[in-house]
């Protein structure tokens, strides 16, 4: 499918996604998004009432694909719960080694908009993080973990902490270390179930 054949709204969201993820929310103007999407600023504003609405749409478009990706890494990993959880971190570390990797788009957006707690993108980011945590708690329960919701929360804390530290140090070894810690927590949660 060629770019002009895509619906205009889709082209705008894809352009915004590349620019917002690559350069940051505040660094990218609506004019730049319109140019990258190959539309006029007026057309962009026909589809989105404001830049805030466009930022929210950018994150909304990342939500399910990101969850599906992490669930796929979990499902494809061999071994028990500890190995499956660690596989998510190993794949994140692999992604972080790519030169275009800029961290977690949800966390970066939340950091940029920290002074706007009611911003729609903050709500979407919170919903995404909570959705991942719920999914992980369910997966932990299916694998016999004791207190699966608590385990999922601890894993999310390790993951988001590793994302933050990697933005500072640009070293994927932090995500690998967090993955080992998460696997250890999962192993303990399973051994307590016996």
N, C-alpha and C positions, 0 to 999 in steps of 0.2 A: 504494500500500500504506500503510495507516495504521500508526502507531507500534505499537499493541498487536498487530497482525498479524505484526510482525517477531519472529523468535526472540529469546528473552530474552537470550541471550549476545550476539547482535548489537546489541541495544539498549544493553546495558551497555558494550560496546566503543565504540559510537558516542558515548555520553555521555562516557565516559572520554576519548576522542579530543578532543572539543570542549573539555572542561575542562582536560586536561593540556596541550594545545597552547596554549590561550588564557591559562591562568593559571600553568602550571608544575606539575611533578610533586609537589614537596614542599608547594606551597600548597593542593593539592586533597586533601580527605579522601575516604575510602571512602564516608562518609555522603553527601557532596555528589554523588558519582558515582551512588550508589543512588537518591538523590532525583531527579536529572536523568533517569535511565533509567526512573523510575517503578516501581522495585522496592524491596523491603525489603533491608536490609543482609544479612540471613540468606540471601536469594535470591542476592545478589551473591556471597557466600561459598560458596554451593552451586556456582556456576560457576567461581569463581576461589579458589584456596586462600589467596591473600595479595594485598596491594596490589602487591607485586613482580611477581607473575604477571600481574596486570591491566596494569601498565605495559608488560611484555613483549608482551602481546597488542595493546596500543595501537600499539606500534611495528611489530609483525608485520603489522598491518592496513594500515599505511602503505607497506610495502616495495614490493610489486609495483605498486600504483597510481602511486607516485612514479616508479618506473623506466619504466613504460609512458608516463607523461606526458612525461618527458624524451626518451625514444626517439621519441615522436610529434613533438615539436618538431624534433628532429634530422631525421627522415624528411621532414617537410613543408617544410623550408627549401629554398629554391632555391640553386643554386650548388654548389661543391665542398666538400671537407672543412672548410676554414677557415670558410666561411659557415655550414655546418651546426652546427659547434661554437659559433660565435658566437651562433647563433639560440637555443641553450639558455640562454645568459647573458641575451640580450635578453628572453626570456620570463620568466626568473627576476626580472629587473629590473621587468618589468611586474607580476608577482605581488607584488613587494615594495612596490609603490606602493599596494596595497590596504590600507585601514585595519586590517583584521584580521590582516595578515601579521605573524607573530612569528618568522620565521627558519626554519631547518632544524630540524624536530622531533627528528631523530636527534642533531644536534650539541647542541641545548639539553638533551636528556635526558642525553647523555654528560657535559655540564658539571655538571648537577645531581647526577649519581651518580658523579662522578670519584673519590670516596673509596671506591667499591665496585666495583673492577675486575672482580669475578666476577659482578656482577649480570646476570641474564638479558637485561635490556634493553640493556646494554652490548654483549653478544655479538650481539644482533640488529642493533644499530646498526652494529657492525663488519662483520657479514655484508652488510648493505645497502650500505655504502660500497664494500666489496670487489666486490660484485655489479655495482654501477654502473661501477666501474673496469674490470672484465672486459668488460662489455658495450661500453663505450667503446673499449677496446683492439681488440675485434673489429671494430667499426665503422670505426676508423682503419685497420686492416689491409685491410678491404674497399675502402677508398678509396686504397690504395697508399702509406700513410705508412710511412716508415722508422722502425724501433723503435716500433711502435704501443703496446706496453705502457708504455714510458717516456713517450711523449706523453700517454697516458691518465692516468698518475700526475701529470704536471705540470698537466694540466687540472683534475684533482680538487683538487690543492693550491691552484690559483687560485680554484676555485669555493668551497671551504671557507674559504679565507682571506677571500674577499669576503663570504661569509655572516657571518663573525665581525666584520668591520669594519662591515658594515651594521647589526649589532645595536648597535654603539657609536654610530655617527653617524646612523643612520636615513636613509641617503642611497643610493638605488639606483644612483647614478652609479658607485659602487665596483664593482658587478657588471658594469656596462657596460664599465668600464675593464679589468676582468679578462677579459671576453669578447674585447676587442680583443687583449689579450696572448695569450689562448688561440688566437685565429685566426692570429696571427703565428707562434706555435709550430707550428701545423698546416701553415701555408704552408711553413715551413722544412723540416718533416718530409717534405712532398711533393716539394719541390724537390731534396732530397738523394736521392730515389728515382730521379730521372732520370739 
